[in-house]
Amino acid sequence: MGQIIARLNLYFRGWWSYFGITQSLPNFRSLHYWILRRLRAILWKHWKNPRTRARELEKRKIPHIKGLFTGCSRKQPWRMSRVKWVMFALPKSYFLSLGLSLPGLDRLS
């Protein structure tokens, strides 16, 4: 995950330098949402086994039974990235703590 975030930061730095002067800052909200959802899907894919998924959700303070049902779900990673318990377990602050810098985040708050 660290390598993915490092490559994203390089890409965003160049992209934001080019498109930084824009009048469409509200459009970045949907872009941020998509990026975070994609990162959740990648992380869900990395946790291959249902047992690992349930254990990782429980590590992140999700109740045991909810983590078990969510971890054993047969949905694909993109669909699971929008499930409530996965979003609670992997919030935006988690990815920001790993070093992710989203473009225009300081202007959108």
PDB file as gemmi writes it, atoms N, CA and C in Angstrom:
CRYST1    1.000    1.000    1.000  90.00  90.00  90.00 P 1                      
ATOM      1  N   MET A   1       0.830  -1.185   0.000  1.00  0.00           N  
ATOM      2  CA  MET A   1       0.000   0.000   0.000  1.00  0.00           C  
ATOM      3  C   MET A   1       0.878   1.254   0.000  1.00  0.00           C  
ATOM      4  N   GLY A   2       2.022   1.174   0.670  1.00  0.00           N  
ATOM      5  CA  GLY A   2       2.937   2.316   0.699  1.00  0.00           C  
ATOM      6  C   GLY A   2       3.446   2.687  -0.683  1.00  0.00           C  
ATOM      7  N   GLN A   3       3.728   1.682  -1.515  1.00  0.00           N  
ATOM      8  CA  GLN A   3       4.207   1.953  -2.874  1.00  0.00           C  
ATOM      9  C   GLN A   3       3.111   2.585  -3.728  1.00  0.00           C  
ATOM     10  N   ILE A   4       1.898   2.124  -3.552  1.00  0.00           N  
ATOM     11  CA  ILE A   4       0.784   2.676  -4.320  1.00  0.00           C  
ATOM     12  C   ILE A   4       0.571   4.141  -3.956  1.00  0.00           C  
ATOM     13  N   ILE A   5       0.598   4.441  -2.676  1.00  0.00           N  
ATOM     14  CA  ILE A   5       0.386   5.820  -2.227  1.00  0.00           C  
ATOM     15  C   ILE A   5       1.539   6.715  -2.672  1.00  0.00           C  
ATOM     16  N   ALA A   6       2.764   6.195  -2.648  1.00  0.00           N  
ATOM     17  CA  ALA A   6       3.906   6.995  -3.103  1.00  0.00           C  
ATOM     18  C   ALA A   6       3.778   7.339  -4.591  1.00  0.00           C  
ATOM     19  N   ARG A   7       3.350   6.374  -5.397  1.00  0.00           N  
ATOM     20  CA  ARG A   7       3.177   6.638  -6.829  1.00  0.00           C  
ATOM     21  C   ARG A   7       2.012   7.598  -7.074  1.00  0.00           C  
ATOM     22  N   LEU A   8       0.946   7.448  -6.304  1.00  0.00           N  
ATOM     23  CA  LEU A   8      -0.190   8.369  -6.434  1.00  0.00           C  
ATOM     24  C   LEU A   8       0.219   9.795  -6.087  1.00  0.00           C  
ATOM     25  N   ASN A   9       1.008   9.945  -5.034  1.00  0.00           N  
ATOM     26  CA  ASN A   9       1.439  11.286  -4.626  1.00  0.00           C  
ATOM     27  C   ASN A   9       2.271  11.956  -5.712  1.00  0.00           C  
ATOM     28  N   LEU A  10       3.157  11.185  -6.365  1.00  0.00           N  
ATOM     29  CA  LEU A  10       3.948  11.746  -7.467  1.00  0.00           C  
ATOM     30  C   LEU A  10       3.035  12.193  -8.611  1.00  0.00           C  
ATOM     31  N   TYR A  11       2.084  11.359  -8.936  1.00  0.00           N  
ATOM     32  CA  TYR A  11       1.159  11.680 -10.009  1.00  0.00           C  
ATOM     33  C   TYR A  11       0.320  12.912  -9.661  1.00  0.00           C  
ATOM     34  N   PHE A  12      -0.206  12.945  -8.431  1.00  0.00           N  
ATOM     35  CA  PHE A  12      -1.037  14.071  -8.012  1.00  0.00           C  
ATOM     36  C   PHE A  12      -0.253  15.370  -7.976  1.00  0.00           C  
ATOM     37  N   ARG A  13       1.009  15.305  -7.594  1.00  0.00           N  
ATOM     38  CA  ARG A  13       1.811  16.524  -7.521  1.00  0.00           C  
ATOM     39  C   ARG A  13       1.920  17.167  -8.908  1.00  0.00           C  
ATOM     40  N   GLY A  14       2.224  16.362  -9.915  1.00  0.00           N  
ATOM     41  CA  GLY A  14       2.319  16.894 -11.268  1.00  0.00           C  
ATOM     42  C   GLY A  14       0.970  17.316 -11.817  1.00  0.00           C  
ATOM     43  N   TRP A  15      -0.034  16.523 -11.536  1.00  0.00           N  
ATOM     44  CA  TRP A  15      -1.375  16.818 -12.015  1.00  0.00           C  
ATOM     45  C   TRP A  15      -1.901  18.095 -11.384  1.00  0.00           C  
ATOM     46  N   TRP A  16      -1.687  18.253 -10.086  1.00  0.00           N  
ATOM     47  CA  TRP A  16      -2.174  19.430  -9.382  1.00  0.00           C  
ATOM     48  C   TRP A  16      -1.399  20.670  -9.796  1.00  0.00           C  
ATOM     49  N   SER A  17      -0.118  20.526 -10.140  1.00  0.00           N  
ATOM     50  CA  SER A  17       0.654  21.679 -10.620  1.00  0.00           C  
ATOM     51  C   SER A  17       0.084  22.195 -11.939  1.00  0.00           C  
ATOM     52  N   TYR A  18      -0.402  21.281 -12.746  1.00  0.00           N  
ATOM     53  CA  TYR A  18      -0.945  21.681 -14.039  1.00  0.00           C  
ATOM     54  C   TYR A  18      -2.370  22.221 -13.924  1.00  0.00           C  
ATOM     55  N   PHE A  19      -3.228  21.526 -13.183  1.00  0.00           N  
ATOM     56  CA  PHE A  19      -4.636  21.893 -13.092  1.00  0.00           C  
ATOM     57  C   PHE A  19      -4.984  22.647 -11.814  1.00  0.00           C  
ATOM     58  N   GLY A  20      -4.017  23.073 -11.039  1.00  0.00           N  
ATOM     59  CA  GLY A  20      -4.268  23.694  -9.749  1.00  0.00           C  
ATOM     60  C   GLY A  20      -5.031  25.005  -9.806  1.00  0.00           C  
ATOM     61  N   ILE A  21      -4.865  25.726 -10.885  1.00  0.00           N  
ATOM     62  CA  ILE A  21      -5.555  27.006 -11.018  1.00  0.00           C  
ATOM     63  C   ILE A  21      -6.846  26.739 -11.789  1.00  0.00           C  
ATOM     64  N   THR A  22      -7.875  26.411 -11.048  1.00  0.00           N  
ATOM     65  CA  THR A  22      -9.143  26.068 -11.687  1.00  0.00           C  
ATOM     66  C   THR A  22     -10.310  26.618 -10.882  1.00  0.00           C  
ATOM     67  N   GLN A  23     -11.427  26.746 -11.536  1.00  0.00           N  
ATOM     68  CA  GLN A  23     -12.623  27.245 -10.878  1.00  0.00           C  
ATOM     69  C   GLN A  23     -13.565  26.115 -10.469  1.00  0.00           C  
ATOM     70  N   SER A  24     -13.188  24.887 -10.707  1.00  0.00           N  
ATOM     71  CA  SER A  24     -14.092  23.754 -10.472  1.00  0.00           C  
ATOM     72  C   SER A  24     -13.660  22.920  -9.265  1.00  0.00           C  
ATOM     73  N   LEU A  25     -13.363  23.558  -8.158  1.00  0.00           N  
ATOM     74  CA  LEU A  25     -12.953  22.823  -6.966  1.00  0.00           C  
ATOM     75  C   LEU A  25     -14.008  21.861  -6.432  1.00  0.00           C  
ATOM     76  N   PRO A  26     -15.307  22.168  -6.522  1.00  0.00           N  
ATOM     77  CA  PRO A  26     -16.293  21.185  -6.037  1.00  0.00           C  
ATOM     78  C   PRO A  26     -16.236  19.845  -6.772  1.00  0.00           C  
ATOM     79  N   ASN A  27     -15.733  19.838  -7.990  1.00  0.00           N  
ATOM     80  CA  ASN A  27     -15.609  18.579  -8.725  1.00  0.00           C  
ATOM     81  C   ASN A  27     -14.568  17.658  -8.105  1.00  0.00           C  
ATOM     82  N   PHE A  28     -13.677  18.211  -7.309  1.00  0.00           N  
ATOM     83  CA  PHE A  28     -12.655  17.387  -6.671  1.00  0.00           C  
ATOM     84  C   PHE A  28     -13.242  16.483  -5.594  1.00  0.00           C  
ATOM     85  N   ARG A  29     -14.384  16.828  -5.051  1.00  0.00           N  
ATOM     86  CA  ARG A  29     -15.016  15.963  -4.049  1.00  0.00           C  
ATOM     87  C   ARG A  29     -15.303  14.580  -4.623  1.00  0.00           C  
ATOM     88  N   SER A  30     -15.866  14.532  -5.817  1.00  0.00           N  
ATOM     89  CA  SER A  30     -16.158  13.236  -6.428  1.00  0.00           C  
ATOM     90  C   SER A  30     -14.869  12.512  -6.785  1.00  0.00           C  
ATOM     91  N   LEU A  31     -13.846  13.251  -7.168  1.00  0.00           N  
ATOM     92  CA  LEU A  31     -12.555  12.629  -7.467  1.00  0.00           C  
ATOM     93  C   LEU A  31     -11.937  12.029  -6.205  1.00  0.00           C  
ATOM     94  N   HIS A  32     -12.004  12.751  -5.093  1.00  0.00           N  
ATOM     95  CA  HIS A  32     -11.481  12.236  -3.826  1.00  0.00           C  
ATOM     96  C   HIS A  32     -12.230  10.980  -3.408  1.00  0.00           C  
ATOM     97  N   TYR A  33     -13.555  11.019  -3.557  1.00  0.00           N  
ATOM     98  CA  TYR A  33     -14.369   9.861  -3.190  1.00  0.00           C  
ATOM     99  C   TYR A  33     -13.967   8.644  -4.019  1.00  0.00           C  
ATOM    100  N   TRP A  34     -13.764   8.845  -5.327  1.00  0.00           N  
ATOM    101  CA  TRP A  34     -13.388   7.735  -6.200  1.00  0.00           C  
ATOM    102  C   TRP A  34     -12.009   7.175  -5.826  1.00  0.00           C  
ATOM    103  N   ILE A  35     -11.067   8.062  -5.542  1.00  0.00           N  
ATOM    104  CA  ILE A  35      -9.708   7.625  -5.183  1.00  0.00           C  
ATOM    105  C   ILE A  35      -9.741   6.807  -3.900  1.00  0.00           C  
ATOM    106  N   LEU A  36     -10.453   7.292  -2.884  1.00  0.00           N  
ATOM    107  CA  LEU A  36     -10.531   6.555  -1.623  1.00  0.00           C  
ATOM    108  C   LEU A  36     -11.242   5.222  -1.812  1.00  0.00           C  
ATOM    109  N   ARG A  37     -12.279   5.200  -2.632  1.00  0.00           N  
ATOM    110  CA  ARG A  37     -12.982   3.939  -2.882  1.00  0.00           C  
ATOM    111  C   ARG A  37     -12.062   2.948  -3.595  1.00  0.00           C  
ATOM    112  N   ARG A  38     -11.274   3.426  -4.529  1.00  0.00           N  
ATOM    113  CA  ARG A  38     -10.343   2.546  -5.247  1.00  0.00           C  
ATOM    114  C   ARG A  38      -9.269   1.998  -4.305  1.00  0.00           C  
ATOM    115  N   LEU A  39      -8.763   2.821  -3.405  1.00  0.00           N  
ATOM    116  CA  LEU A  39      -7.772   2.354  -2.441  1.00  0.00           C  
ATOM    117  C   LEU A  39      -8.372   1.318  -1.499  1.00  0.00           C  
ATOM    118  N   ARG A  40      -9.626   1.514  -1.091  1.00  0.00           N  
ATOM    119  CA  ARG A  40     -10.293   0.507  -0.264  1.00  0.00           C  
ATOM    120  C   ARG A  40     -10.439  -0.809  -1.018  1.00  0.00           C  
ATOM    121  N   ALA A  41     -10.776  -0.737  -2.295  1.00  0.00           N  
ATOM    122  CA  ALA A  41     -10.926  -1.945  -3.100  1.00  0.00           C  
ATOM    123  C   ALA A  41      -9.587  -2.671  -3.242  1.00  0.00           C  
ATOM    124  N   ILE A  42      -8.522  -1.929  -3.418  1.00  0.00           N  
ATOM    125  CA  ILE A  42      -7.192  -2.551  -3.531  1.00  0.00           C  
ATOM    126  C   ILE A  42      -6.821  -3.240  -2.231  1.00  0.00           C  
ATOM    127  N   LEU A  43      -7.067  -2.574  -1.117  1.00  0.00           N  
ATOM    128  CA  LEU A  43      -6.752  -3.164   0.179  1.00  0.00           C  
ATOM    129  C   LEU A  43      -7.610  -4.397   0.434  1.00  0.00           C  
ATOM    130  N   TRP A  44      -8.876  -4.345   0.052  1.00  0.00           N  
ATOM    131  CA  TRP A  44      -9.768  -5.502   0.213  1.00  0.00           C  
ATOM    132  C   TRP A  44      -9.263  -6.668  -0.621  1.00  0.00           C  
ATOM    133  N   LYS A  45      -8.736  -6.377  -1.796  1.00  0.00           N  
ATOM    134  CA  LYS A  45      -8.202  -7.427  -2.662  1.00  0.00           C  
ATOM    135  C   LYS A  45      -6.927  -8.034  -2.065  1.00  0.00           C  
ATOM    136  N   HIS A  46      -6.148  -7.220  -1.374  1.00  0.00           N  
ATOM    137  CA  HIS A  46      -4.926  -7.717  -0.736  1.00  0.00           C  
ATOM    138  C   HIS A  46      -5.247  -8.696   0.385  1.00  0.00           C  
ATOM    139  N   TRP A  47      -6.347  -8.461   1.068  1.00  0.00           N  
ATOM    140  CA  TRP A  47      -6.776  -9.391   2.115  1.00  0.00           C  
ATOM    141  C   TRP A  47      -7.559 -10.502   1.434  1.00  0.00           C  
ATOM    142  N   LYS A  48      -6.890 -11.528   0.955  1.00  0.00           N  
ATOM    143  CA  LYS A  48      -7.516 -12.503   0.069  1.00  0.00           C  
ATOM    144  C   LYS A  48      -8.513 -13.420   0.753  1.00  0.00           C  
ATOM    145  N   ASN A  49      -8.201 -13.916   1.920  1.00  0.00           N  
ATOM    146  CA  ASN A  49      -9.060 -14.900   2.579  1.00  0.00           C  
ATOM    147  C   ASN A  49     -10.143 -14.231   3.403  1.00  0.00           C  
ATOM    148  N   PRO A  50     -11.320 -14.854   3.467  1.00  0.00           N  
ATOM    149  CA  PRO A  50     -12.386 -14.295   4.318  1.00  0.00           C  
ATOM    150  C   PRO A  50     -11.970 -14.193   5.782  1.00  0.00           C  
ATOM    151  N   ARG A  51     -11.177 -15.129   6.249  1.00  0.00           N  
ATOM    152  CA  ARG A  51     -10.710 -15.085   7.633  1.00  0.00           C  
ATOM    153  C   ARG A  51      -9.813 -13.871   7.862  1.00  0.00           C  
ATOM    154  N   THR A  52      -8.945 -13.588   6.905  1.00  0.00           N  
ATOM    155  CA  THR A  52      -8.065 -12.419   7.012  1.00  0.00           C  
ATOM    156  C   THR A  52      -8.879 -11.137   6.980  1.00  0.00           C  
ATOM    157  N   ARG A  53      -9.870 -11.083   6.104  1.00  0.00           N  
ATOM    158  CA  ARG A  53     -10.715  -9.892   6.008  1.00  0.00           C  
ATOM    159  C   ARG A  53     -11.440  -9.629   7.317  1.00  0.00           C  
ATOM    160  N   ALA A  54     -12.013 -10.687   7.892  1.00  0.00           N  
ATOM    161  CA  ALA A  54     -12.740 -10.534   9.158  1.00  0.00           C  
ATOM    162  C   ALA A  54     -11.788 -10.095  10.269  1.00  0.00           C  
ATOM    163  N   ARG A  55     -10.596 -10.672  10.297  1.00  0.00           N  
ATOM    164  CA  ARG A  55      -9.624 -10.321  11.335  1.00  0.00           C  
ATOM    165  C   ARG A  55      -9.167  -8.870  11.188  1.00  0.00           C  
ATOM    166  N   GLU A  56      -8.919  -8.436   9.958  1.00  0.00           N  
ATOM    167  CA  GLU A  56      -8.488  -7.053   9.737  1.00  0.00           C  
ATOM    168  C   GLU A  56      -9.594  -6.057  10.093  1.00  0.00           C  
ATOM    169  N   LEU A  57     -10.839  -6.416   9.814  1.00  0.00           N  
ATOM    170  CA  LEU A  57     -11.940  -5.535  10.195  1.00  0.00           C  
ATOM    171  C   LEU A  57     -12.063  -5.444  11.711  1.00  0.00           C  
ATOM    172  N   GLU A  58     -11.874  -6.560  12.391  1.00  0.00           N  
ATOM    173  CA  GLU A  58     -11.944  -6.544  13.860  1.00  0.00           C  
ATOM    174  C   GLU A  58     -10.801  -5.748  14.467  1.00  0.00           C  
ATOM    175  N   LYS A  59      -9.627  -5.776  13.835  1.00  0.00           N  
ATOM    176  CA  LYS A  59      -8.499  -4.962  14.304  1.00  0.00           C  
ATOM    177  C   LYS A  59      -8.840  -3.478  14.255  1.00  0.00           C  
ATOM    178  N   ARG A  60      -9.691  -3.128  13.313  1.00  0.00           N  
ATOM    179  CA  ARG A  60     -10.056  -1.728  13.112  1.00  0.00           C  
ATOM    180  C   ARG A  60     -11.365  -1.367  13.804  1.00  0.00           C  
ATOM    181  N   LYS A  61     -11.664  -2.062  14.898  1.00  0.00           N  
ATOM    182  CA  LYS A  61     -12.776  -1.747  15.806  1.00  0.00           C  
ATOM    183  C   LYS A  61     -14.181  -1.984  15.223  1.00  0.00           C  
ATOM    184  N   ILE A  62     -14.310  -2.928  14.288  1.00  0.00           N  
ATOM    185  CA  ILE A  62     -15.617  -3.321  13.783  1.00  0.00           C  
ATOM    186  C   ILE A  62     -16.095  -4.488  14.655  1.00  0.00           C  
ATOM    187  N   PRO A  63     -17.361  -4.497  15.094  1.00  0.00           N  
ATOM    188  CA  PRO A  63     -17.853  -5.594  15.938  1.00  0.00           C  
ATOM    189  C   PRO A  63     -17.649  -6.966  15.275  1.00  0.00           C  
ATOM    190  N   HIS A  64     -17.430  -7.970  16.102  1.00  0.00           N  
ATOM    191  CA  HIS A  64     -17.068  -9.307  15.616  1.00  0.00           C  
ATOM    192  C   HIS A  64     -18.062  -9.849  14.587  1.00  0.00           C  
ATOM    193  N   ILE A  65     -19.335  -9.828  14.903  1.00  0.00           N  
ATOM    194  CA  ILE A  65     -20.331 -10.426  14.014  1.00  0.00           C  
ATOM    195  C   ILE A  65     -20.442  -9.650  12.703  1.00  0.00           C  
ATOM    196  N   LYS A  66     -20.346  -8.324  12.769  1.00  0.00           N  
ATOM    197  CA  LYS A  66     -20.392  -7.502  11.550  1.00  0.00           C  
ATOM    198  C   LYS A  66     -19.153  -7.746  10.694  1.00  0.00           C  
ATOM    199  N   GLY A  67     -17.990  -7.829  11.345  1.00  0.00           N  
ATOM    200  CA  GLY A  67     -16.756  -8.112  10.617  1.00  0.00           C  
ATOM    201  C   GLY A  67     -16.770  -9.484   9.976  1.00  0.00           C  
ATOM    202  N   LEU A  68     -17.365 -10.453  10.665  1.00  0.00           N  
ATOM    203  CA  LEU A  68     -17.439 -11.811  10.142  1.00  0.00           C  
ATOM    204  C   LEU A  68     -18.340 -11.866   8.913  1.00  0.00           C  
ATOM    205  N   PHE A  69     -19.527 -11.261   9.000  1.00  0.00           N  
ATOM    206  CA  PHE A  69     -20.435 -11.268   7.855  1.00  0.00           C  
ATOM    207  C   PHE A  69     -19.867 -10.474   6.679  1.00  0.00           C  
ATOM    208  N   THR A  70     -19.249  -9.356   6.978  1.00  0.00           N  
ATOM    209  CA  THR A  70     -18.677  -8.539   5.911  1.00  0.00           C  
ATOM    210  C   THR A  70     -17.475  -9.234   5.274  1.00  0.00           C  
ATOM    211  N   GLY A  71     -16.619  -9.820   6.100  1.00  0.00           N  
ATOM    212  CA  GLY A  71     -15.433 -10.493   5.584  1.00  0.00           C  
ATOM    213  C   GLY A  71     -15.739 -11.720   4.756  1.00  0.00           C  
ATOM    214  N   CYS A  72     -16.853 -12.390   5.056  1.00  0.00           N  
ATOM    215  CA  CYS A  72     -17.228 -13.600   4.324  1.00  0.00           C  
ATOM    216  C   CYS A  72     -18.135 -13.316   3.131  1.00  0.00           C  
ATOM    217  N   SER A  73     -18.352 -12.046   2.827  1.00  0.00           N  
ATOM    218  CA  SER A  73     -19.197 -11.688   1.703  1.00  0.00           C  
ATOM    219  C   SER A  73     -18.534 -12.123   0.393  1.00  0.00           C  
ATOM    220  N   ARG A  74     -19.345 -12.460  -0.586  1.00  0.00           N  
ATOM    221  CA  ARG A  74     -18.820 -12.914  -1.867  1.00  0.00           C  
ATOM    222  C   ARG A  74     -18.814 -11.804  -2.912  1.00  0.00           C  
ATOM    223  N   LYS A  75     -19.066 -10.589  -2.488  1.00  0.00           N  
ATOM    224  CA  LYS A  75     -19.069  -9.467  -3.429  1.00  0.00           C  
ATOM    225  C   LYS A  75     -17.639  -9.157  -3.870  1.00  0.00           C  
ATOM    226  N   GLN A  76     -17.533  -8.561  -5.026  1.00  0.00           N  
ATOM    227  CA  GLN A  76     -16.231  -8.195  -5.577  1.00  0.00           C  
ATOM    228  C   GLN A  76     -15.669  -6.969  -4.849  1.00  0.00           C  
ATOM    229  N   PRO A  77     -14.344  -6.739  -4.932  1.00  0.00           N  
ATOM    230  CA  PRO A  77     -13.713  -5.646  -4.174  1.00  0.00           C  
ATOM    231  C   PRO A  77     -14.300  -4.264  -4.439  1.00  0.00           C  
ATOM    232  N   TRP A  78     -14.643  -3.950  -5.698  1.00  0.00           N  
ATOM    233  CA  TRP A  78     -15.174  -2.618  -5.974  1.00  0.00           C  
ATOM    234  C   TRP A  78     -16.506  -2.409  -5.261  1.00  0.00           C  
ATOM    235  N   ARG A  79     -17.331  -3.421  -5.241  1.00  0.00           N  
ATOM    236  CA  ARG A  79     -18.619  -3.302  -4.561  1.00  0.00           C  
ATOM    237  C   ARG A  79     -18.441  -3.273  -3.046  1.00  0.00           C  
ATOM    238  N   MET A  80     -17.489  -4.048  -2.541  1.00  0.00           N  
ATOM    239  CA  MET A  80     -17.240  -4.079  -1.097  1.00  0.00           C  
ATOM    240  C   MET A  80     -16.642  -2.771  -0.593  1.00  0.00           C  
ATOM    241  N   SER A  81     -15.994  -2.014  -1.461  1.00  0.00           N  
ATOM    242  CA  SER A  81     -15.377  -0.762  -1.028  1.00  0.00           C  
ATOM    243  C   SER A  81     -16.415   0.284  -0.635  1.00  0.00           C  
ATOM    244  N   ARG A  82     -17.672   0.029  -0.929  1.00  0.00           N  
ATOM    245  CA  ARG A  82     -18.731   0.965  -0.572  1.00  0.00           C  
ATOM    246  C   ARG A  82     -19.598   0.458   0.580  1.00  0.00           C  
ATOM    247  N   VAL A  83     -19.266  -0.689   1.120  1.00  0.00           N  
ATOM    248  CA  VAL A  83     -20.011  -1.248   2.247  1.00  0.00           C  
ATOM    249  C   VAL A  83     -19.696  -0.432   3.503  1.00  0.00           C  
ATOM    250  N   LYS A  84     -20.723  -0.206   4.312  1.00  0.00           N  
ATOM    251  CA  LYS A  84     -20.602   0.666   5.484  1.00  0.00           C  
ATOM    252  C   LYS A  84     -19.457   0.263   6.407  1.00  0.00           C  
ATOM    253  N   TRP A  85     -19.321  -1.023   6.706  1.00  0.00           N  
ATOM    254  CA  TRP A  85     -18.306  -1.462   7.664  1.00  0.00           C  
ATOM    255  C   TRP A  85     -16.895  -1.330   7.108  1.00  0.00           C  
ATOM    256  N   VAL A  86     -16.746  -1.490   5.817  1.00  0.00           N  
ATOM    257  CA  VAL A  86     -15.427  -1.297   5.203  1.00  0.00           C  
ATOM    258  C   VAL A  86     -15.076   0.191   5.220  1.00  0.00           C  
ATOM    259  N   MET A  87     -16.063   1.042   4.970  1.00  0.00           N  
ATOM    260  CA  MET A  87     -15.813   2.481   4.999  1.00  0.00           C  
ATOM    261  C   MET A  87     -15.490   2.965   6.415  1.00  0.00           C  
ATOM    262  N   PHE A  88     -16.136   2.366   7.433  1.00  0.00           N  
ATOM    263  CA  PHE A  88     -15.802   2.710   8.816  1.00  0.00           C  
ATOM    264  C   PHE A  88     -14.403   2.230   9.182  1.00  0.00           C  
ATOM    265  N   ALA A  89     -14.030   1.058   8.700  1.00  0.00           N  
ATOM    266  CA  ALA A  89     -12.724   0.492   9.039  1.00  0.00           C  
ATOM    267  C   ALA A  89     -11.587   1.215   8.322  1.00  0.00           C  
ATOM    268  N   LEU A  90     -11.850   1.720   7.125  1.00  0.00           N  
ATOM    269  CA  LEU A  90     -10.819   2.381   6.329  1.00  0.00           C  
ATOM    270  C   LEU A  90     -11.265   3.795   5.940  1.00  0.00           C  
ATOM    271  N   PRO A  91     -11.310   4.719   6.888  1.00  0.00           N  
ATOM    272  CA  PRO A  91     -11.746   6.088   6.570  1.00  0.00           C  
ATOM    273  C   PRO A  91     -10.648   6.872   5.853  1.00  0.00           C  
ATOM    274  N   LYS A  92     -10.983   8.076   5.457  1.00  0.00           N  
ATOM    275  CA  LYS A  92     -10.021   8.939   4.773  1.00  0.00           C  
ATOM    276  C   LYS A  92      -8.805   9.194   5.648  1.00  0.00           C  
ATOM    277  N   SER A  93      -9.015   9.332   6.955  1.00  0.00           N  
ATOM    278  CA  SER A  93      -7.903   9.615   7.868  1.00  0.00           C  
ATOM    279  C   SER A  93      -6.874   8.485   7.880  1.00  0.00           C  
ATOM    280  N   TYR A  94      -7.310   7.249   7.648  1.00  0.00           N  
ATOM    281  CA  TYR A  94      -6.370   6.112   7.595  1.00  0.00           C  
ATOM    282  C   TYR A  94      -5.400   6.291   6.438  1.00  0.00           C  
ATOM    283  N   PHE A  95      -5.919   6.636   5.271  1.00  0.00           N  
ATOM    284  CA  PHE A  95      -5.054   6.796   4.098  1.00  0.00           C  
ATOM    285  C   PHE A  95      -4.199   8.052   4.196  1.00  0.00           C  
ATOM    286  N   LEU A  96      -4.737   9.095   4.813  1.00  0.00           N  
ATOM    287  CA  LEU A  96      -3.926  10.297   5.023  1.00  0.00           C  
ATOM    288  C   LEU A  96      -2.781  10.016   5.991  1.00  0.00           C  
ATOM    289  N   SER A  97      -3.011   9.141   6.975  1.00  0.00           N  
ATOM    290  CA  SER A  97      -1.935   8.789   7.912  1.00  0.00           C  
ATOM    291  C   SER A  97      -0.852   7.958   7.230  1.00  0.00           C  
ATOM    292  N   LEU A  98      -1.200   7.276   6.143  1.00  0.00           N  
ATOM    293  CA  LEU A  98      -0.196   6.530   5.378  1.00  0.00           C  
ATOM    294  C   LEU A  98       0.601   7.417   4.441  1.00  0.00           C  
ATOM    295  N   GLY A  99       0.215   8.698   4.343  1.00  0.00           N  
ATOM    296  CA  GLY A  99       0.981   9.639   3.540  1.00  0.00           C  
ATOM    297  C   GLY A  99       0.290  10.085   2.267  1.00  0.00           C  
ATOM    298  N   LEU A 100      -0.947   9.725   2.059  1.00  0.00           N  
ATOM    299  CA  LEU A 100      -1.669  10.124   0.861  1.00  0.00           C  
ATOM    300  C   LEU A 100      -1.940  11.620   0.901  1.00  0.00           C  
ATOM    301  N   SER A 101      -1.647  12.300  -0.204  1.00  0.00           N  
ATOM    302  CA  SER A 101      -1.969  13.726  -0.287  1.00  0.00           C  
ATOM    303  C   SER A 101      -2.899  13.914  -1.479  1.00  0.00           C  
ATOM    304  N   LEU A 102      -4.139  14.242  -1.180  1.00  0.00           N  
ATOM    305  CA  LEU A 102      -5.134  14.430  -2.223  1.00  0.00           C  
ATOM    306  C   LEU A 102      -5.074  15.846  -2.760  1.00  0.00           C  
ATOM    307  N   PRO A 103      -5.221  16.022  -4.071  1.00  0.00           N  
ATOM    308  CA  PRO A 103      -5.112  17.361  -4.645  1.00  0.00           C  
ATOM    309  C   PRO A 103      -6.259  18.253  -4.216  1.00  0.00           C  
ATOM    310  N   GLY A 104      -5.943  19.467  -3.805  1.00  0.00           N  
ATOM    311  CA  GLY A 104      -6.944  20.451  -3.451  1.00  0.00           C  
ATOM    312  C   GLY A 104      -7.620  20.214  -2.120  1.00  0.00           C  
ATOM    313  N   LEU A 105      -7.097  19.322  -1.297  1.00  0.00           N  
ATOM    314  CA  LEU A 105      -7.747  18.993  -0.034  1.00  0.00           C  
ATOM    315  C   LEU A 105      -7.779  20.181   0.920  1.00  0.00           C  
ATOM    316  N   ASP A 106      -6.733  20.995   0.907  1.00  0.00           N  
ATOM    317  CA  ASP A 106      -6.688  22.149   1.809  1.00  0.00           C  
ATOM    318  C   ASP A 106      -7.721  23.215   1.416  1.00  0.00           C  
ATOM    319  N   ARG A 107      -8.088  23.287   0.155  1.00  0.00           N  
ATOM    320  CA  ARG A 107      -9.060  24.277  -0.296  1.00  0.00           C  
ATOM    321  C   ARG A 107     -10.507  23.800  -0.114  1.00  0.00           C  
ATOM    322  N   LEU A 108     -10.714  22.476  -0.054  1.00  0.00           N  
ATOM    323  CA  LEU A 108     -12.074  21.930  -0.034  1.00  0.00           C  
ATOM    324  C   LEU A 108     -12.701  21.889   1.345  1.00  0.00           C  
ATOM    325  N   SER A 109     -11.950  21.891   2.381  1.00  0.00           N  
ATOM    326  CA  SER A 109     -12.499  21.713   3.719  1.00  0.00           C  
ATOM    327  C   SER A 109     -13.491  22.750   4.056  1.00  0.00           C  
TER     328      SER A 109                                                      
END                                                                             
